[in-house]
């Protein structure tokens, strides 16, 4: 039997409403299911947004993504937190250096 024609419902990854297995979009919230997941919930979308836009705020996308496994979510979280800590430390060092130059 084709899994797309299986009548047993499954929950929507976004709102939790039950949808038919063959549906590509949730009838309750309109979010795409399976291959119809937006680009910003995929691996390359999260990396792109984290690097060029949101930085640590991309963690929201990481944990809401239906595409990523639990281990991938943990790995992305660790990498984003480490990168944020590194950038924060470098900004702090630059601020101390600039402050030392201004004090005579």
MARKOL-176618 format. One record per residue (C-alpha): x, y, z; residue number from 1; residue in three letters. Coordinates in pm, whole numbers, plus 50000, padded with zeros to 5 digits. Example, Ala and Ser with C-alpha at 12.3 -4.5 7.8 and 13.67 -1.06 7.14 Angstrom:
REM MARKOL-176618
R    xx    yy    zz  nr rest
R 51230 49550 50780   1  ALA
R 51367 49894 50714   2  SER
REM end
This chain:
REM MARKOL-176618
R    xx    yy    zz  nr rest
R 50000 50000 50000   1  UNK
R 50125 50347 49911   2  UNK
R 50198 50552 50230   3  UNK
R 50057 50861 50058   4  UNK
R 49717 50687 50037   5  UNK
R 49721 50565 50397   6  UNK
R 49411 50718 50559   7  UNK
R 49555 50727 50912   8  UNK
R 49610 51088 51018   9  UNK
R 49938 51236 51135  10  UNK
R 50002 51561 51325  11  UNK
R 50110 51879 51149  12  UNK
R 50466 51977 51241  13  UNK
R 50357 52339 51294  14  UNK
R 50019 52347 51466  15  UNK
R 49971 51983 51571  16  UNK
R 49633 51942 51397  17  UNK
R 49579 51599 51247  18  UNK
R 49606 51582 50867  19  UNK
R 49570 51301 50614  20  UNK
R 49892 51131 50502  21  UNK
R 49837 51238 50141  22  UNK
R 49800 51608 50219  23  UNK
R 50092 51830 50123  24  UNK
R 49964 52126 50325  25  UNK
R 49790 52149 50662  26  UNK
R 49423 52242 50631  27  UNK
R 49432 52419 50965  28  UNK
R 49740 52645 50941  29  UNK
R 49839 52613 50573  30  UNK
R 50201 52509 50641  31  UNK
R 50370 52273 50395  32  UNK
R 50432 51913 50491  33  UNK
R 50716 51684 50381  34  UNK
R 50876 51817 50062  35  UNK
R 50679 52141 50089  36  UNK
R 50871 52269 50394  37  UNK
R 50992 52631 50346  38  UNK
R 51358 52690 50255  39  UNK
R 51442 52859 50586  40  UNK
R 51375 52533 50776  41  UNK
R 51624 52334 50565  42  UNK
R 51996 52288 50642  43  UNK
R 52128 52538 50387  44  UNK
R 51861 52795 50476  45  UNK
R 51945 52787 50845  46  UNK
R 52319 52824 50775  47  UNK
R 52256 53111 50533  48  UNK
R 52029 53297 50775  49  UNK
R 52265 53241 51070  50  UNK
R 52568 53370 50880  51  UNK
R 52414 53668 50703  52  UNK
R 52119 53769 50913  53  UNK
R 51998 53649 51245  54  UNK
R 52305 53497 51408  55  UNK
R 52203 53332 51737  56  UNK
R 51836 53410 51669  57  UNK
R 51847 53139 51403  58  UNK
R 51810 52892 51691  59  UNK
R 51435 52954 51666  60  UNK
R 51442 52817 51312  61  UNK
R 51663 52527 51417  62  UNK
R 51428 52403 51687  63  UNK
R 51110 52457 51479  64  UNK
R 51248 52277 51173  65  UNK
R 51069 51953 51085  66  UNK
R 51359 51852 50860  67  UNK
R 51638 51834 51121  68  UNK
R 51687 51537 51351  69  UNK
R 51733 51581 51725  70  UNK
R 52112 51528 51693  71  UNK
R 52133 51785 51411  72  UNK
R 51941 52036 51622  73  UNK
R 52183 51983 51911  74  UNK
R 52483 52019 51678  75  UNK
R 52347 52341 51525  76  UNK
R 52275 52477 51872  77  UNK
R 52627 52404 51996  78  UNK
R 52784 52555 51682  79  UNK
R 52570 52871 51696  80  UNK
R 52636 52925 52067  81  UNK
R 53010 52872 52021  82  UNK
R 53021 53114 51726  83  UNK
R 52819 53372 51921  84  UNK
R 53052 53343 52222  85  UNK
R 53358 53380 51997  86  UNK
R 53221 53688 51818  87  UNK
R 53110 53840 52149  88  UNK
R 53457 53789 52299  89  UNK
R 53629 53944 51995  90  UNK
R 53395 54247 52006  91  UNK
R 53471 54289 52377  92  UNK
R 53847 54274 52309  93  UNK
R 53812 54530 52029  94  UNK
R 53617 54758 52262  95  UNK
R 53890 54732 52530  96  UNK
R 54157 54808 52269  97  UNK
R 53967 55111 52138  98  UNK
R 53910 55230 52497  99  UNK
R 54284 55202 52572 100  UNK
R 54365 55412 52265 101  UNK
R 54128 55689 52369 102  UNK
R 54258 55718 52726 103  UNK
R 54580 55917 52735 104  UNK
REM end
